[in-house]
Amino acid sequence: MVENESVNYRFKGSIIYENTDNQTETVNDIKLPYKLIHFMRYRMVGYALSIIVVAISLFFIITKGFNWGLDFTGGTVIDTSFSQPADLPKIRSILAQNGLDNAVVQASGGVRDVMVRVPASVNDPNIGTHIKTILSDNIDKDVSIRSIEFVGPNVGEELTTSAIYATLITLAMLLLYVGLRFEWRLALGAIFSLAHDVIVTLGFFAMLQVEIDLTFVAAILSVIGYSLNDSIVVFDRVRENFRKIRRASTVEIINISLSQTLSRTLMTSITTLIVVIALLLFGGPTIHSFSLALLIGIGFGTYSSIYIAIALALNFGLKREHMLPPKVEKEGADQESLLP
């Protein structure tokens, strides 16, 4: 052991590990907000649960498919204006009673402006006039049609392709970022974790046949960012503990890091889920798919950041030296103090 002011070095062959005075040497010295939880002891159970959930999700995706919304399938968009504040639930009910139960009704600008979107399956060239008649007879005789726009299936296909590309490019950029910021084993773990969250969310939507629109794509990208943020917090704590704790195995370091960040993870997830549940219950049908996707994605994202991202990195062979490259002693360094 060679001492130099307040810095100690531990030799291992030609490698020197730096250890400052304020760094902890043993696992027992680490202070945790709660009792140490041995997360990695149960990672195989987590893997099994994830495989089952992903398999069920893929089953529903393959067998039932998705309920694509007007954004992806095409249809007719009718922009209406009422003489008084519009009652959206009543408009939906009236349209459903007249055979347009698959029409999407949402606010468009002011409280008197309403947008009605009808899927391409409604093959009626006079759909705009038909809807105006329904609304005029049952809700507001002074209702007017401001514009009628047809969205062709080609536009829907372009939106679908763009959404897929946006998700894939996001995953690729995140893989690159985590690989450069931390280590490729962690990057692979993070990507598997994100893919897990996306597949499970898609599986729920296929199972429930909830309509998928552009807000769903925004929710998926939000889930990816949220899940990655959780994983990066854990990765950063693992790297910090690798630096501070020298006499601990990789499994111990990961368990300590997860235990230290558990309270933060739970509090962040719970507060976020409260807001998302409020959106789901009171936000109305316009953002229903967005809220539901966030609810599912954030819930499984919290789980996957613990039992998939960092656990897979461990199984890929993550070690201390992968995150903390050892300092290589330059030739003759031990003789520098003898030089004049």
N, C-alpha and C positions, 0 to 999 in steps of 0.2 A: 504494500500500500504506500502510495506516494501522496504527501499532503502539500498543497500549495495555497496559502492563505485560507479562505473559507471553502475551498472546493476540494473534494476528495475524488480520487479516481480508483476504479477497480480494474485490475489487469486480467485479461483473458487472452492469452497468446499475444498477438500484436494489436489487440483491440482494447481501447480504453472506454469505459462507461463513466460519464460524468454524473456526479451526485452532489448537489448542494446541501448545505447544512439544514435547510428548512424542508427537506424532502423526507418522506416517511420510508422506513426500511422494512417494516413488517406489516402483514395484513391486520394484525390485532390493533395496530396504532391508528387505523383509519376510523374516523368518526362517521357514522351513518345516521340519517334522520330516523330510520326505522331499523328493525332487525334485518340482518343480511338474509336475502332470499336467494336460494340456489336455483336461479332460473334455468341455467344450462343443464341441470340434472334432468329436467323434464322436456328438453328440446325435441326428443324423439316423439313424445306425445303430441307436441305442437306440430311437428312435421306430419304426423298421421292425421291430425284434425284438418290441417290445411289441404292435404291430398284429397281427403273425403269431400270437403267443401268445394274445392276446385273441380273435382270430378262431377259432382252434382250440378255445379254451375255450367260446365261444358255440356252436360247432358241436356239441360233445358235450352241452352243456346242452339245446339244442333237440332233438337227435336221440335222445339216450338218457335224458334227464331225470334225476331224483334218486332215490336209494334211501332213501325216508323211513322213519324209525324209528317205533317205537311211540308216541313222544311226539307225533307229528304224524298218525299214521294211526289211532290207537285200538287197543284190544286188551284183553287180560286180564292183570292183575297178581296173582300168587299169592305170598303171603308165607309162607315155610316156616321151620320150626325143627328142627334136628337134635339128636341126643343127644350128639354129639361135634363137634369142629371140622370144618367143611365143607370138602371138597376141590372147589373151583369148577371146575377143568379136568375133573375126572372127572365131575362133574354135567353139564357141557356135552356131554361125549362120550356119556354114557348117554342123554341126551335126544335127541341127534342120531341115535343108533342106533335110536331108537324113533320116528323120523319127525318130530322136533321140532328140526331143525337150525337153524331160524330163531328159536328161543327165545333170549332174552337172560337170562343168569344173572349176578347180581352180589351182592356182600355187602350185607347190610341190618342195620346196627347191630353186633351182636356177631359173634364168629367162628363161631357156630353158626346164625346167622340168614342166610337166603338168599332173595333175591327173584327170581322167575322171571317174565319178561314174554313173553307170547305174542301175536303180531300178530292183528289181527281176521280175517285170512284163514283162520285155524284155526277153522272153524265147528263147535265142539263145546261144547254146553251143559254137559257134564260134564268139562270140561278140567281142573278142579282135582282132582277125584277120580282122573282118568287119570294126572296127573303124580304125585300122591301114591303111586299104585300102582307106577309105574315106579321112583320113588326108594326106596320101601320094599322092593321086590324086589331091587334092584341095589346099593343103597348103605347105607341105614340103616332097619332095620325099625321103629324108633321115631320116624321122622320124622312131624311133625305140620303141619297147615295152620293158620296163625294167622288169615289173612284172604284173601279173594278179592275183587278189585275190578275192575270193568269200566270201561274208558276208551272212551267213545263217539267216533265220528268227528267229532262237532261240537266236542268238546274239542280234538281234534287240529287242526281248522281254526282254532280260536281261538288255539292256540299258534303256528300258522304265521303268522297275521295279526299277532300280537303280536311275533313275532320280526322280521318285515319292518318293522313300525313302529319297533321299537327301533333297528334298523340305520339306517333313514332319518332318524330324529330325531337319532341320534348324528352322522351326516354333516352334517345341517343345523346343529347346534350347533357342530361343528368349523369349518364354513365361516364362521359368524358370528365365532367366536373368532379365527381366523387373520386374517380380514378386519379386525377391530378392532385386533388386536395388531400386525399388520404392514401388509399392503396387499392389496387385492382380487385383484391379479394372482397373488400368492403363494397366496391362498386358493383360487383356481381351480386352480392347479397342484397344490395339496395334495389337493383333492377328486378330480381326475382320477387322481392317484396312488393314493388310497385305493380308488377304484372299480376301478382296474386290479388291485390286490391282491385285492380281494374276488372279482372275476370270474374271475381265474386260479385262485384257491383253489376256487371253485365248479366250475370246469371240470375240475380234477383229480378232484374227488369224483364228478362225473358220468361221467368217463371210467373211473375205477376202480370205480364203483358201490359206494363205501363208504357205509355207513349214516349218515344224518344224524339226529342227535338234539339235545337241548337243549345238550349240552356243545359241540357244533359252533357253535351260536350264540354261546356264551361265548367260544369261540376266535376267531370272526370279530371280535367286539368288541375282543378283546385285540390282534388283528393291526392293527385300525384305530388303536388307541391307540399301539401300538409304532411303526407306520409314521409316524404323525403326529409322534411324539416325535423320530424321526430327521430329519424334514423341518424341524421347528422349530429344532433345533440348527443346521442349515445356514442357515436363514433368519436366525437371530440373528447368526451369524458374518458373513453377507453384509452385514447392516446395520452391524455393528461395523466391517467393513473399508471400507464406503462412507464411514464417518466418519473413518477413519484414513488412507486412501489417496486422495489427491485427484487424482493424475495417472494414472489408470487407467480403462480402459473397463469397461463392465458385464461383458463376457465375462471380462476379466482378473480382476475382483473375484470372480466366481463360481468361476473355476478355482482361485484362491488359497484361497477359503473351503472349497471341497470338499477340496483338498489338506490343509488344516489340520485338518479334521475327519475325514479318512479313517481314521486310526489308531483314533480313538475309535469310529467307526462299525463298523469291522471287529472290533475287540476285543469290543464289546458284542454284536454279532451272533453271533460265534463262540462266546462263552461261553454265550449264551442257547440257541443251537442244540445245544450239547453236552447241556445239561439236557433239551431237548425230545426229542432222539434217545434219551436214556436212558429218558424216559417212554414213548416209542413202542415201545422194545424190551422194557422190563420192566414197564410199567404195566398190562399186561393189556388185554383187549378193552373193558372198561368205559370207559376214557378213550382208546381208540384213535383215534376220530374227532377228539377234542380235540387230541391230540398231532400227528396228521397235518396238521390244519388249521394249527396253529401253525408246523410245520416248513415248509410251503409258503408260508404268508403272510409269515413273517419273512424267508425267503430272498428272495422277490420284493419285499418291502417295503424291504429294504436297497438293492436295485437301483433301485427306483422313486423313492426319495428323492433319488437322484443324477440319473437320466436322465429323470425325468418331472416331478416337482414343481418343482424350480428351473429345469429346462430349459424347461418350458412357460411359466413366468413370464417367462423371457427372451424367448421368442417372442411373448408377449403385450405386449411393449414395456417391461419393467421397466427403470427408470432410477434414478440416484442420488436425484434429487429426489422420487421416489415414496416412498422410505423415510426420507429425511432432508429434510423440508420446509425450504427455505432461509429464513434469517432476513432479514426485510424491514427495511431501514433506515427508521427513522421520520424524518419530515421535520425538517430542521434538526439532525440528529444530529451532522453534521460541524462544527457551529458551537458545540456545547456547551462545548468546551474554551476558547472565547473569552469565554464569559459570566462575569461577576464572581461 
